[in-house]
Amino acid sequence: MSAAPASKSSLTVGILTSGGDSPGLNAAIRGVAKAAYNRGDVRIYGIANGFRGLIEGNARLMQPADFDGILTLGGTILGTSREKPYEIDPSIRDTEAGRRKPAAVRATYEHLGLDCLVVLGGNGTMRTAYQLERNGMNVIGLPKTIDNDIFGTDITFGFQSAVEVATEAIDRLHSTAHSHNRIMVIETMGHRAGWLALYAGVAGGGDVILIPEIPYDIGRVVSHLRDRVALGKPFSIVVVAEGALSTSEVKLKEEERESQWQKAGGASVGYRVARAIEEMSGMETRVTVLGYLQRGGTPCSQDRVLATRLGTTAAEMIFDGRFGRMVALEGSCVVERPLAEVAGKLKLVPARDPTVQTAREIGTCLGDL
């Protein structure tokens, strides 16, 4: 263990960040810490590198000064990983090796004398948080992800920052598309949920938006682009979420799709869509994959405020002993959701989501009509 056990004369809290990095993580950490220090006698341990740090006992006692000046920082001062201590290969689950990680997590929790563990992360993190709760540990979850796909909250911190980055990219690519009369395909993150592509696509004036929840017919996409040419608009912007599937792909099993893509060179969906558009229409097409640009950098003002609000509410919950919950946003109000209600669930874009309807009303093609 890299940290000494805490004295029970003070309330003792652990904080960790798990999964992919996201704008607003440091703002949320700061919100928890500053509100907790202002509420009473508290010791805060920073757990390094997500649940891996909990397994390895990699924690350090933080000081109030450690949380100064981090509001605007991207990434996470605690480090992160995708370690999932309870997701173990079934073949070794009941062996000593299979029991090691959960036992190590509990040992670190007890060694540090934690009264509560605050975990910041996405869907996998909330699922692990629920498993921690079921194993007798006090846990509070804070929802972060640029995908905005955590069930039980209207919005996650990190999402708006990513939307702004993607929107700016689309704005810039408009210039090139117009200058060269090209089709520009912009691939965003969003493996299972299309919130990011949808919002950035609408904000950036995308002519076509393809998301995982709405299988696309490439023929209809090409027809829409041809109609624009006929109207004197020889350039177009196509926004594609990385998990978008065609109407034919969605009928295949996952392994069949993977095999098909590998035979085609293993290209991501942006390149597959661009290749099909060029082959079917003859229109010059280019691809930009935004990738990790969407996750990095300084959080926008909205994410700073949201992360701080969720963090300060978590501090209130710690002192009131309200554990086993995720802090969430409902409308303009911060609320609490039992981890049992959110663990293992995804928030997907509904077919009749208002923003989907807005996109259709302004003539955006979603690949299905």
Buried (B, 14 or more C-beta within 10 A) or exposed (E): EEBEEBEEEBBBBBBBBBBBBBBBBBBBBBBBBBBBBEBEEBBBBBBBBBBBBBBBBBBBBBEEEBBEEBBEBBBBBBBBBBBBBBEBEEEEEEEEEBEBBBEBBBBBBEBBBBBBBBBBBBBBBBBBBBBBBBEEBBBBBBBBBBBBBBBBBBBBBBBBBBBBBBBBBBEBBBEEBBEEEBBBBBBBBBEBBBBBBBBBBBBBBBBBBBBBBBBBBBEBBBEBBBEBBEEEEBBBBBBBBBBBBBBEBEEBEEEEBEEEBEEEEEBBBBBBBBBBBBEBBEBBBBBBBBEEBBBBBBBBEBBBBBBBBBBBBBBBBBBEEBBBBBBBBEEEEBBBBEBEEBBEBEBBBEEEBEBBEEBBEEEBBBBBE
